[in-house]
Amino acid sequence: DAKTTQPPSMDCAEGRAANLPCNHSTISGNEYVYWYRQIHSQGPQYIIHGLKNNETNEMASLIITEDRKSSTLILPHATLRDTAVYYCIVRVVGSSGGSNYKLTFGKGTLLTVNP
Amino acid sequence: EAQVTQNPRYLITVTGKKLTVTCSQNMNHEYMSWYRQDPGLGLRQIYYSMNVEVTDKGDVPEGYKVSRKEKRNFPLILESPSPNQTSLYFCASRTLAGVPYEQYFGPGTRLTVT
């Protein structure tokens, strides 16, 4: 799996957009980018995923650069409840074998949304 | 409501006293998994199951057992707990079809072994 690099922490003002970067310069063509978050000591929560194109859902937007070596998760209007550790995960999809379904979480980015 | 439940949420026990942490999901997911989370080490997979009666070791299986007799349940068994198994445990599940890697996690079980 491609390794990811994220800043250890970021701050954001409530109501503003939070832009969380992730570098995955060794990503290969069949690897997807996934984002999960973990609010303090709760179970991780899936946010969004993408391959090449930008993606948007009710929670966030995912912007992937054209060379796919980095991506940005955007929370358009951050709230206090968005304070969490955000994990960027790169993984092959569709590979067989149970061990390939394992999620490998790095250290992530602690996003603190301030009032 | 689609969910993964775990019980108990908190448990304090003593070394050597067998315990079971239950995990149940109501989404008819084939795949279930257990992770432990420790400060500085992140989440590490303990065991996983691809379906009923199909289980396999993850990255840190020593000291743990699992079983998958029913599709919805995947209990984690510590037959002789030790202090180094003090951790925060998460159960997760996903379908083997549909949205890739959308795993659903339970709320966690905080285990302390003294």
Interface residues (C-beta under 8 A of the other chain):
Chain A: Y32 Y34 S41 Q42 G43 P44 Q45 Y46 H49 I89 R91 V93 G94 G98 S99 Y101 K102 L103 F105 G106 K107
Chain B: V4 Y31 S33 G42 L43 Q45 Y48 S49 M50 V54 D56 G58 D59 L88 F90 A92 R94 L96 V99 P100 Y101 E102 Q103 Y104 F105 G106 P107 G108 R110
